[in-house]
Amino acid sequence: MTHGTDAAPAGLPAQRTAPGDPATAPATAPAPDLARFSVSSHTLRVLASTEPSAEGTRLVRDVRRSKRLLLLRAVLDAAPGADTAECWALLEEAERRDPEAVHDVLHYPATGVWAEETLRRLHAPQGPEPDLGHLGALAVAAALRAGIGFKATLRPVNGRLVLPTLGLLRPDRPGRLALTERSWDSADILPLHPLPGGRTALDDLDPYRVPATDRTAPGGPAPVRPARRLTPKGHKRWDIQWSGALTLLERYDSARAEEIGRLLRSVVPLAGGSRSTGATLPAAAGSVLARAQAPPALAATLVHEVQHGKLAALADVLTLHTADRTPRHWAPWRADPRPLEGLLHGAYAHLALAGYWQHAALYGARGAWAQHARVRAQVAAVLPALRAHPALTVTGREFVDGMAAAERAMDATPPPGNQHATARRTLERERGAWCEAHPELAPFVQV
């Protein structure tokens, strides 16, 4: 069985010219329609298991790329004009020299946040003006990375000019700033901090690293606040914790370590006092917000949050359910009731965690069997409610069945002693306490 039809991601979307604008030659064909993606039953099952796979990673990356191109296409259509055309022409010139550099700038997670907010503001009758000047910053960043000659004039905001994927410039005087291919050689720059061991950046600079209008995690009301610009000491702390987390991931579950490397482009540090250890925002595909934490906890946070991004990409091309967002379901990992979307996201992320802790336990990590038993018991407790939910589509039911099969497969290597039974007994007490606290929702708790 195949869900949908084929669609291949393209390069830059072609610019349509508005009446009165100079003609601009398109760089490539228009971006593909997300509705034309195909997902085979095999790929759906592999994704449902949360286990990393080449086809699953490829689908997630292609969906993200196509969605971004469609979003940029919509911004171009809604904001015609000479300035927009000039910025896009610079992007096209950079793409001809170095397509990968332009791809990285336009598909950087924070660029998606800017594009969504800009499109929303362009169509809003009232509210803040759209930040179309940021398109110039994207074009300049792409041109600098492609190594082409150019001239552009941009206006810094609050005395600084952020160039996505590069960092920020701090001009020595107020007002508009003339830029050329030599501008990044300035002494007064602050580069984006690269984390050790890959292409992932620690982003404490980009103004769009978190949406201004929707600072919530998928399916949940908990606010997330990005940290302010870190000190060199803060960067060093992150380097140590990140390196430690990668070492653990590669040791315990090398496939998940590789998946994280392929799907994660940036980490946004959370502000101190944040209630959450991590969060994923759909607008910033390829980014994770995370609190500074010890390497074992950070490794688990990365495994957990990357799953949210995978499921969000799948939901962009397939309808898994038709439920509303009424919070009525018990989720053992939270105290508040959850909508079906939140329950599905949580179960999916925790299923991956159960698998990760099982791998770690088999390697001999201290305390990993107890973590595995606890998290697996949580997932097993909510899977019946998910599988029985009437709002699941046929595709959604196939997906949840795949999750259930992956959970059952963990029986092949159970924890020693009675750890599973102990975890289940503890969970039953928590379920009873939750039902007492939410008697009106007790009928929605599957036993």
NORSULKA-V271051 format. One record per backbone hydrogen bond with DSSP energy under -1.0 kcal/mol. NH is the residue of the N-H (numbers start at 1). CO is the residue of the C=O. Records with the same first field share a line. If there is no record, write none. Layout:
NH = CO + CO
This chain:
3 = 39
21 = 18
36 = 33
37 = 34
39 = 3
41 = 1
44 = 40
45 = 41
46 = 42
47 = 43
48 = 44
49 = 45
50 = 47
57 = 53
58 = 54
59 = 55
60 = 56
61 = 57
62 = 58
63 = 59
64 = 60
65 = 61
66 = 62
67 = 63
68 = 64
69 = 65
70 = 66
71 = 67
72 = 68
73 = 69
74 = 70
75 = 71
76 = 72
77 = 73
78 = 74
79 = 75
85 = 81
86 = 82
87 = 83
88 = 84
89 = 85
90 = 86
91 = 87
92 = 88
93 = 89
94 = 90
95 = 91
96 = 92
97 = 93
98 = 94
102 = 98
103 = 99
104 = 100
105 = 101
106 = 102
107 = 103
111 = 108
113 = 109
114 = 110
115 = 111
116 = 112
117 = 113
118 = 114
119 = 115
120 = 116
121 = 117
122 = 118
123 = 119
132 = 130
134 = 131
135 = 132
137 = 133
138 = 134
139 = 135
140 = 136
141 = 137
142 = 138
143 = 139
144 = 140
145 = 141
146 = 142
147 = 143
148 = 143
152 = 179
154 = 177
157 = 160
160 = 157
161 = 169
163 = 167
166 = 163
167 = 163
168 = 190
169 = 161
170 = 188
177 = 154
179 = 152
183 = 180
185 = 182
186 = 183
189 = 187
190 = 168
192 = 166
195 = 200
201 = 265
202 = 193
203 = 267
209 = 206
216 = 214
218 = 280
220 = 217
224 = 215
227 = 269
235 = 231
236 = 232
237 = 233
238 = 234
239 = 235
240 = 236
241 = 237
242 = 238
243 = 239
244 = 240
245 = 241
246 = 242
247 = 243
248 = 244
249 = 245
250 = 246
251 = 247
252 = 248
253 = 249
257 = 253
258 = 254
259 = 255
260 = 256
261 = 257
262 = 258
263 = 259
264 = 260
265 = 286
266 = 286
267 = 201
268 = 288
270 = 290
271 = 225
274 = 271
279 = 289
284 = 281
287 = 284
288 = 266
289 = 279
290 = 268
291 = 277
298 = 294
299 = 295
300 = 296
301 = 297
302 = 298
303 = 299
304 = 300
305 = 301
306 = 302
309 = 305
310 = 306
311 = 307
312 = 308
313 = 309
314 = 310
315 = 311
317 = 314
318 = 314
322 = 391
328 = 338
329 = 338
334 = 331
338 = 329
343 = 339
344 = 340
345 = 341
346 = 342
347 = 343
348 = 344
349 = 345
350 = 346
351 = 347
352 = 348
353 = 349
354 = 350
355 = 351
356 = 352
357 = 353
358 = 354
359 = 355
360 = 356
361 = 357
362 = 358
363 = 359
365 = 360
368 = 365
371 = 367
372 = 368
373 = 369
374 = 370
375 = 371
376 = 372
377 = 373
378 = 374
379 = 375
380 = 376
381 = 377
382 = 378
383 = 379
386 = 382
387 = 383
388 = 384
389 = 386
392 = 389
393 = 320
397 = 393
398 = 394
399 = 395
400 = 396
401 = 397
402 = 398
403 = 399
404 = 400
405 = 401
406 = 402
407 = 403
408 = 404
409 = 405
410 = 407
411 = 408
412 = 409
413 = 410
419 = 416
422 = 418
423 = 419
424 = 420
425 = 421
426 = 422
427 = 423
428 = 424
429 = 425
430 = 426
431 = 427
432 = 428
433 = 429
434 = 430
435 = 431
436 = 432
437 = 433
438 = 434
441 = 438
444 = 441
445 = 442
